[in-house]
């Protein structure tokens, strides 16, 4: 009588014992790495390599065509003693302050109004966001007409109420106010949308409890809305600091037709010459690429310092 072959049964898996899968090599995931590689290749080609080259260039003298000459730290020593660079920092900080704080206040008020609106919310959002996607060149030309000395809308309104004309684009403070007004108009709607997103995460029960306790709109805003929006406020403040301290197109386009000087001089008394405008002037007007790279790293350091200061101020208030 033939015997049946004995088939070995796999060992029973004890309950609770983890199943060990065979390890796969990294090469088995090559399709996934290939799918995400374009971003990293583009970042390497247009981000990391140019940043590294700019740091290398800041230690050399180079006019963009000839051979590079090693300069060591002399570019940075000259930068620390360069009064024009410090003047551009002062101009940038003043313009940033004149634009950022009114812009944040207007954006928050606008967001509160949008959040309480019942009808046409999407239309309002589109209308307020539109300035941010409008060409900065077109906006600067329009604002140049608004702040024109002889035919500008601002002086027309001033004369209508009995005030004298102001040479907005020919006086140091007038230039700063004009640039700050342009930046405020451009970014208020964008930040209002950010604040609106933050407002929609605030629980409605908090407002209902506040109304039952007899709190008015002002008390509700300062006791509930503002504390709950602190993370959003920190984000808006950091982004506004980074973008505001790198302003370039606004003064460059707004002031290029108001003076007989260089396009990148910043107008009369260089009142509108921001840090990035000064960098562009040194690099492409003077063909001093080495010193321009040093200026760029100086700008980077200033932006980092102001961002940390703003972050610490908001965080300290949050801890209190």
Buried (B, 14 or more C-beta within 10 A) or exposed (E): EEEEEEEEEEEEEEEEEEEEEEEEEEEEEEEEEEEEEEEEEEEEEEEEEEEEEBBEBBBBBBEEEEEBEEBEEBBBEEBEEBEEBEBBBEBBBBBBEBBBBBBBEBBBBBBBEBBEEEEEEEEBBEEBEEBBEEEBEEBBBBBBEBBBBEEBEBBEEBEEEEEEEBBBBBBBEBBBBBBBBBBBBBBBBBBBBBBBEBBEEBEEEBBEEBEEEEBEEEEBBEEBBEEBBBEBBBBBBBBBBBBBBBBBBBBBBBBBEBBEEEBBBBBBBBBBBBBBBBBBBBBBBEEBBBBBBBBBBBBBEBBEEBBEEBBEEBEEEEEE
